[in-house]
Amino acid sequence: MDPVGEERFALRLEHLTVRYGDGCALCLAERAQAARARQSGNRCPRCGTVWAARDVSLKVREGEILGVVGESGSGKSTLTQALYLDIDPAGGAYYLSSYERGERDVFTVSPQQRKYVRGQLLGMVYQNPHLGLRMRFSASANVAEKLLAAGSRHVGFMMERTNALLAHMEVPVSRVKEPPRYFSGGMQQRVQIAKAVANNPPVLLLDEVTTGLDLSVQARVLDLVKSVQRDFGVTMIVVSHDLAVVRMLADRTVVMLNGQIVEEGITDQIMEDPQHVYTQTLVNSLLL
Amino acid sequence: MLSVEKLSKEFIIHTRRGIRIPGFANVSFEVTAGSLLAVTGPSGIGKSSLLKCIYRTYLPTEGRILYEAQNGETVDLAAAGDWEVLALRRSEIGYVSQFFHVMPRVSMMDILTEPLTARGLEKEEARERAARMLSRAGLGQTLWEMYPATFSGGEKQRLNILRAIITKPRFLLLDEPTASLDSGYKSRIMDMILELKGEGTAMIGVFHDRDALAVLSDARYDFEGQQPLGGVTGALGECIR
């Protein structure tokens, strides 16, 4: 059916498990896990261990936009943090086609290599700009930092590149020397996007990029994300609790509940003909 | 080019204690290249659901949708993987929805040129082709750089059709494409659809408009004759009772 094979996957995540707590005999027993998730959410009733992600597997094709939806606490942010190597998973394997041709598990690499993967092969836009930006440095310094980390040393080149990127993200040239703490939320988000794409990473992770922004600013950020995908051809994972955002951006969508993926499919099919009871509830609660 | 075999769709509404709502059942027909099959029947009988199943916005419950792709392979759209369906949508299957969804802040011109440039056409060439089609459809140059959110219903509908036919898909699904157009624009749009059909595109359409039905269709699939279920509305009423 599929002649292209594995190499066209930009990213493969296999059986990711993240837990907070040591687990006990009860919740470590794999076969019981799925059943338990249905009964008691993602917290073990005996030892209190929280299973933030349980056996999550993903494949994302090159150039594809994958949407991740789910309610608060369903494991969406845990998933992005694991993909950006912010947290250590309890189990699972993670392959990037841009790293050792997708043959080496990125979860197991050395700290130096991990830094390289985060700096060069992945871009991250956090929901909270404070996590992604240094608020006391200028906007251009924020972007340049990423270029420096990539080994760029030519100041002229870095200036040119940062200014071009920030202009592309509609940050006015007159303000690039100001620190982002003086910027509005939407502008901070756009600086984050500029920073995230500075090194042309093949994979970009977006965690709730439009949450907390007003509607007109949301629209601008969404346009920007779409144009970034078009112009840079990056693979994206868009995490959002806002189904409209995902519908607008994503080719395929996965639905998370209690740290597990309960449904995945083509985005319009997930929205218009959801199969899982939770997805139906989610779609029905949409305000149209 | 397309052969639908015993296709059925049933919706299971888990949020209503798992009641089952029949969409349509046991539909079979064939569509050949360069012809249009019109699906007819009263409102709520499952015409749009059928189109959505073929486009895979809905997952069919039973049956097969055998599509002969450009590369000569036959794909069962009812069972094909997501990526395969997405690839076909990108390259050869078009769909004109009954209602038009727009991206905010994307100009009309960009909406039309984007699918072309994504297929590797030069930007200038894409703009030229889009401009020709827009003029033909009676959408004046003053509108080209505007965002369609503010357009009238008829303007949106025309844009919606243009977006689907500008790429000259091999297979096109049309859900009430002429519903909100006045007679002048309707005939222009019908001309464009006829032209595309003449170039070999296979089509399935739903029309309430009799003129469009008479002019465009080569064959018909009538839901009322084929369908003993009594339609969604009747069945739904029973479920709720």
Chai-1 contact restraints between the chains, C-beta under 6 A:
chainA,res_idxA,chainB,res_idxB,connection_type,confidence,min_distance_angstrom,max_distance_angstrom,comment,restraint_id
A,A219,B,P104,contact,1.0,0.0,6.0,A-B,restraint_1
A,A219,B,R105,contact,1.0,0.0,6.0,A-B,restraint_2
A,D223,B,R105,contact,1.0,0.0,6.0,A-B,restraint_3
A,D251,B,L86,contact,1.0,0.0,6.0,A-B,restraint_4
A,R252,B,D82,contact,1.0,0.0,6.0,A-B,restraint_5
A,G265,B,D82,contact,1.0,0.0,6.0,A-B,restraint_6
A,I266,B,D82,contact,1.0,0.0,6.0,A-B,restraint_7
A,D268,B,T57,contact,1.0,0.0,6.0,A-B,restraint_8
A,Q269,B,T57,contact,1.0,0.0,6.0,A-B,restraint_9
A,E272,B,T57,contact,1.0,0.0,6.0,A-B,restraint_10
A,D273,B,Y58,contact,1.0,0.0,6.0,A-B,restraint_11
A,D273,B,L59,contact,1.0,0.0,6.0,A-B,restraint_12
A,V277,B,H14,contact,1.0,0.0,6.0,A-B,restraint_13
A,Q280,B,H14,contact,1.0,0.0,6.0,A-B,restraint_14
A,Q280,B,T15,contact,1.0,0.0,6.0,A-B,restraint_15
A,T281,B,T15,contact,1.0,0.0,6.0,A-B,restraint_16
A,N284,B,T15,contact,1.0,0.0,6.0,A-B,restraint_17
